[in-house]
């Protein structure tokens, strides 16, 4: 019996000694996948599709790769109703050349006017990776109204809130409302137009006399879409933030050099693919999360990436030329 135990122990030691000679690597096998990125904007007459392929690196830092893995020679088509357009190869100047030195390779269709509310499908036939498809539906027009616009026209208004009603299309999953003060500045006998965003709210730290501006962000609609009906959302803006920015503009340039024009409201509606992509990719990047992974989202069949759309609607509220 003792001899049998010794033989077993010796065998285990041999197995451990053999296993320790093999280097461990946390990297698994790599299978190349096509990556698609295309965000449609009906206000633009030129639409783009970008194609690339995933890559493996010798080490663990993907930023060491300095070659852009774009895909050329693909057949890219987008269909809207009975209209189908074939995209052509193009290059776009790259703003940041710290990593990639070459221009951005893309596919473009120009002109291509998109209709809000329409369904759009994407088809890509690549030489090496087969066929990829995706669909989306562009949000219909939305609407903006300010219920108490007099607050915007009165410096030091006693009303603490600016109340904005927006109507969201049924195709939209989320929305983003931005607002700017638009004004003309006269300097050196030259007039130029500028605009300054103002915050949705202000956080004041009484003990230090400090404050922080809180700007709007992408929001999910509060109700599920119902048939073709528009859904109304209420956005409350802190009047204090508006007044602080207004006073800062006057202090910077001087009242005599300013002519105020209007407040510009921009309503951006995003479809479900774009909303899901934004929230899944950015959902865990906050200061309190202990997650270190970066979740992926895709609505591309046959590959990965996002094919989405958004629409922009605006409202102008006139201002007195001087306050």
Beta strands, then each sheet from edge to edge (+ up, - down):
strand 1: 34-41
strand 2: 46-53
strand 3: 75-80
strand 4: 83-86
strand 5: 88-92
strand 6: 104-110
strand 7: 119-126
strand 8: 130-137
strand 9: 143-146
strand 10: 161-168
strand 11: 172-187
strand 12: 190-197
strand 13: 201-205
strand 14: 210-214
strand 15: 219-220
strand 16: 231-238
strand 17: 258-271
strand 18: 304-318
sheet 1: 5+ 6- 2+ 1- 18- 17+ 11- 12+
sheet 2: 5+ 6- 2+ 1- 18- 17+ 11- 15+
sheet 3: 4+ 3- 7+ 8-
sheet 4: 9+ 10- 16+
sheet 5: 13+ 14-
end
